[in-house]
Amino acid sequence: MKKEQKKRSAFRRSLALIISAALLTGLSAGCGGGVRAERNAGSLSYEDAEAEIASMLKKVRVSEVSNPVLDIYSDEVSEADALADISTFPITVSGSGDINLEIAAATELSAEAPDDWINIVAQEFNKAGYTLGDKRVTVSVRKITSGEVVTYMNAGAYQPQIFIPSNEAWGKMLKSSGIGTEELTDRIAGNTAGILIKKDVYDKFIETYGEASLSNVLEATLAGDLIFAYTNPYTSSTGLNILTAMLKAFDEKNPLSDTAQEKLLEYQKSSPPVAYTTAVLRNQAAKGVINAMVMEEQAYINTPELANYVYIPAGIRHDHPVYTFDYCTQEEKDAAKLFVEYCLGDDSQKLATEKGFNRHDDYVSQDPGLDGTGYLTAQKVWKQNKNGGRPIIAVFVADVSGSMSGEPLNSLKSSLVSASSYIGSEHYVGLVSYSSDVTINLPIAQFDATQKAYFSGEVKNLTDGGSTATYDAVLVALDMLAQKAKEVPDAKLMLFVLSDGEQNEGYSLDRVTPIVAGMQVPVYTIGYNYNDANGELNTLSDINEAAALNATSDDIANQLRNLFNVTV
């Protein structure tokens, strides 16, 4: 029972972070400005979608809470409390020696083939029977992104003995945060990060701009000749690398200057939304939404469907430096050195080359000249400018039908209350609940302290009962967004639907699909006890390239943190 409670608690804390992070990042463009994806076939124009909503709402039973509950007792959630248990990041190799070192390894090294180089090397090392004195030395490997290691370590929630990030920026960031690091090698598996441009577009790009440089890519993007997207610099090593390279391109002398920040703000106004994983970038590319994107070279080499793209190295190298820490014992440090020596051996390096590493050895890092504090500042600069200065208008749509009774509804309520601690006061938030009918619990308003207290109070006051009129509620929420957008015309619009399954009353998904597509509002769905990859919640999110999450999977916290911009 305690284990289940802990898992649910971790989920609730993570969901709170993810929802708020999505609010802060604005992962998809909404109403007003920005780059919009091509509309789905059969969708309406924005104006026609508004008119259709007005017509359809005549058949929807809607009520509004006249005196919303004001909650003045909700507590803030600390970063450490909001982090999921580290066990949600899987151990991919388990050691059992007298001295066993845990390695926090970047995912391109510690995932499934072909991204499993460190796993194979660790297994072979464990079999080899290395010893220190009379003690057998082994290693365990945890698959976790470099950015998440830094987040957890800075929060005091994780202490591995060895850290192998993608690039040196993360080591510098830990050091600047006061965590004593010792670099054992600056390269354990050579790699680069860079930009992919579709071949036919690349030829035209070179013809117009002459040189395949990042500054020219940015210029072409601003001119509308490229649609270039990058990944979240808080979790993605490539995203952080390219972000700092962009800032360097904006101001060669000082990447953190006001000039660089102003140019980043201007760039973000028209650029595609930041993607939360490279998988999202590949999907966007396959659909023709983008024609240029960031990626590590090793991933590019191992992705056959990207053969029609040209790879251009950029930024700093991704050579996977290895760190140990001051809190480790001398025995652990000596054992770590044994493992590094093994990794640098001929057999291990030959395997690394076979796995797609150790290419472009002639490429020299384009160093932005930042120390750890500089990289941390760059992340903050991006956070302040990522929406192009545009606020977000969001509506949470909560399923309170009878099937949500008990743990699903309790989890939903706890998640939303926690999320309210992370929503910035510059954004606008509303709340809708539904069963057979639809209730506007809280009209959209700026999320100041008063609106936040009302939001918390109304969420805690939700009760269950009735059928599931999901798309009636979606229409009500879309209408609320459209009306508020007229007051805040340059805002990004978002919709969050939290439910445990399919609609069984009111309008159908097919009926609202062209409206959602026409409105271009991303609909993020969080499913409770819902595990249907082809289900309606997933389809609803797919309309405008949003995320569909399953709240019952064992690794939900990991999924949630990776899916959105976690660190706020």
Order of alpha helices (4+ residues) and beta strands (2+ residues): alpha-alpha-beta-alpha-beta-beta-alpha-alpha-beta-beta-alpha-beta-alpha-beta-beta-alpha-alpha-beta-alpha-alpha-alpha-beta-alpha-beta-beta-alpha-alpha-alpha-beta-alpha-beta-beta-alpha-alpha-beta-alpha-beta-alpha-beta-alpha
